[in-house]
Amino acid sequence: MDVLYFAWVRERIGLAKEQIDTEATTVMDLVRELEAREERYAAAFADISALRVAVDQELTDFEASLSGVREVAFFPPMTGG
């Protein structure tokens, strides 16, 4: 699946996008798998309350299933005006 990183998440990890083969069944499982990779991922996901996630371009929560998913995106909350 494609994993996309935006804003400060991208800055901490150093990538905008990567393709990942995973056995994760939920978004949270994927986060834990990524955190274990190396320190830059651990830093990006240190406070998931400061993150939002979209699965196949639909906002969701971290308990969402990854069954059949093609894309997961992580980003900070958006503000606007």
N, C-alpha and C positions, 0 to 999 in steps of 0.2 A: 504494500500500500504506500501511497505518497503521504509524507508527513510534512506539513508546512509550518513555518515559524514566522511570526510577525513582530515588529517593533523591538522592544528590549529583549524579548525571548530570542529572536534572531540574532541580536547583538551578543548575547551571552553564549549562545551555542556556536555562532560563527557560520551558520548556514541558513539559507532561506527555505530550502526544500531538500528532502532526501527520500529515497525509496528504501523501505524497511520490510524485511521478512520477519514476521513475528508470530508467536503462538499466543499472544495476549487475547483474551476474550472480551475485555472491557477497556475503555479508555484509561481507567486507573491502572489496570495491569500494564498497559503500554507505557504510562508515565513511570511506573516502578522499574520497568525494563530499561527505559531510557536513562533514568537516574543512575542506574547501576553501571552504565557504560563508562562514564568518566566524569570528572569534576565539573566540566562546563555544563553538562546536562543536569547534574545535581543542583548547580546554582540556578539554572533556569526554572527548575521545578520545585525549588525549596519552599515556596509558599503558593500552593495551588489556589488558595482563596483569592489571589491576585491575578488569576488567569481565567480565561473563557476558552471554550472548546467548541468546534464545529465538526460534525461528521457528515461527509458528503454534502458540505455547504449548508447544513442545518444546525443551528445552535442547539446544544444539548448539554448534558451534565457528564461528570466523570464516571458515572456508573453505566453509561450507554454501551450497548453491545457493539462489538466490532465485526460481527458476522456479516460477511459480504461487503464490507466497507472498502471503498477505494481510496478515500482521502480523509485525513484528520488534520485539522488546523488548530494551532494554539496561538492565542493573542491576549493582550491585556484588555480590560474593559474599555469600551469606546465612550468618549464624551463628545458632545457636539453642542452646537448652539446656532 
